[in-house]
């Protein structure tokens, strides 16, 4: 997949790995300026390949430029996230990335943590975001049962701590991990993303 280097206002150089699909190409480096654009922002548990089904959908591709990217610390984006990396910083990366592609307006789809990034992008640049679609947004969904809210908050806190690569994280990581918990977590994410589907994308996701 292509990469683009960004020099952010904070002075950090970010190498963004991204994917664009258009009606004439399943993988290209530039958008079709005659078509509207849809950006997909991934969750904390997988990179942009999680949107493979959408990018392979001919009904979507014939009407839109489909754009996805790996946030800092994910996939093939080589820049690691630091302790001050927040959804607002991720949104700022995305804004400069899209301007580098000469995108003037964008429909945004976010899943899980990607929802927070999408909201920050819309707050900072309301004239730039044409629409928001938010899927399984954590936390703050008051209609959810307390145990679901607690789980969402825990995932969110782990995601925040995962941005710290200096050893100062507040979450202790030990070798004595609960393998049953990890197995159940992966199974839950698998069901949320794919249901009981056995498509080729499921196996590498589960085994990674």
N, C-alpha and C positions, 0 to 999 in steps of 0.2 A: 504494500500500500504506500501511497505517497506521503511525504512529510513536508512540513513547512515550518521555518524558523521564525519565531516572533520575538521581538524585543519589547517587553512589556514596560509600562510606565514605572514600575517598581525597580527596573533595571535588570530583572531576571530574564535570561534568554531561555525560551521554551521551544522545544522541537515537538510539534504536534503531528501525530500520526492520524490520518483521516481517510475517509472513503466517500466518494461521490458516485451516484448512479443517475443517469439521465435516460431519456427515451432511446437515445442512439448508442449508449455505452453503459455496460454494467459496472465499469470501473474507469473513472477518468479523473483528471486533476482540476478541471474547471467546470463551472456551472453553465447551463444554457440560459443566457440572459433573457430569453423570451418566456421563460417559465417561472412560476413561483417556486420557492424553496421550502423544504421541510427539514428541520434539524432534529436528530434523535440524540438525546443525552442519556448515557447508560447509567446503570445502578452501581452500587458499591461492590457487588459480588461478581461482576464480569465486565469485560471491555466491550467495545462497540460491535463485535461480532454477534452479540446477542440479538441484533436487529437483522440478522441474515434473512429471515422470512419476509420482512417488509421490503428489503432491498431486492429480493427475488420476485416480488409481486409485480407482474406486468401492468396491472391496473393502476398501481401507484406510479410506476416508473414512466408511464406514457403521459402523465399529467404534471409531474413535479420533478424538480431536482431533489434527490434524497441525499442528505449529508449526515455523516456521523463522524465522531472523533474519539480518541482515547484521551481522557483527562490525565493530568499529571500523575505518574506512578502506575498507570494502567497500560496494558497491551504493549504496543511498540512506541509509545510516547516516551522518549528517553529521559525527560526531565522528571526528577523525583519531587514529590510533595514535601514541603518543609512544615515546621510547627505552626506557621502562620497561614497555612493554606486552608481557606474556608470556601463555602459555596460562592461567596461574593468574588473571591479571587478567581475561582474557576470560571465564573460568568464573565469576568473581565478578560480572561484568556480567550474565551469563545468569541466575545465581541471583536477583539482584534484579529482573531483568526478569520472570522467571516468578512471583515473589511478587507483583509488581504486577498480574499477570493472575489472581491467586488460585489458582495451580496448587500443589497440595500434594505431588504425586509425579509423576515423569516417567520414561518410557523414553527412552533417549538413543541416537541413531545419529550416529556421527561418521565422516567420510571424510578421509583424509590428515591435515593439521594439526588438523582437527576432532576427531580421535581424542585428541590431547593435551589439548585443551580439555575433552572429555568425561571423560577420566580425572581431570583436576584437579577437575572438578565433583564426581565421585564420591568422591574423596579428602576434599574439604572438607566434603561434605554426604552421607555414605553413607545416611542415613535418608531422603533426598529422592530419590535415584536408584534406581528400581526395577530397571532392567537397563541394560546397556551392549552395543551392537553396534558393533564397530570395523572399518572397511573400509580396506584399504591403508594401514596405520599406518606412518609413518616416525618416526625410524629405529629400529634395535634388533631387527629381525627376523633373528635369527642364521641362520635357514635360507636366507636370500637369498644369492645369489652376491656376492662382494666388490664387483664393479662396480655391482650394484644398490644395495648398502648405501652405496657412495660417492655415488651419484646422489641417494639419499634424504637423506643428510646434507647435501649441497650445497643441495638445495631447502630443507631446514629452516633452514640458516644464512642463506640469502637471505630467507626469511620473517621471521626474527628481525631482520635488518638493515632490512627494509622498514618496520618500525615506527618507525624513526628519521627524523623529518621535520626535524631540525635541522642536517643536513649533516655529522653526525659518524659516518656509517656506515663500517664497516670494509671494505665492498665497494665498490670503485671502479666508477663508472658512467661510461662514455664514449659519445660519439656514434658511435664506430667499433665498432658491435655486429656480431656474427656472425649475419647474417640466416638462413643455413642452419641454425644451431643453434636459433634462435627458431622457424623453420618446423618443424623436427623435433620440438621441444618441444611446440608446439601440436598437431601431428599425433598425438604420443604420448598427450597428454591426451584428444584427440578419440576415439581408439580405446579408451582406458580407460573413458571415460564412455559413449560411444554405439556402440562397435563400428563397423561399416560402415553404420549406420543413416543415413538421409537425412531424418529427421524435421525439422520446421520449426525446432526449437530449435538444431540444429547450426550452421546457416549464420551467424546472428548471433554465436554463441560464437566460431567460427573467425575471423570477420572483425572482431571487436572489438579 
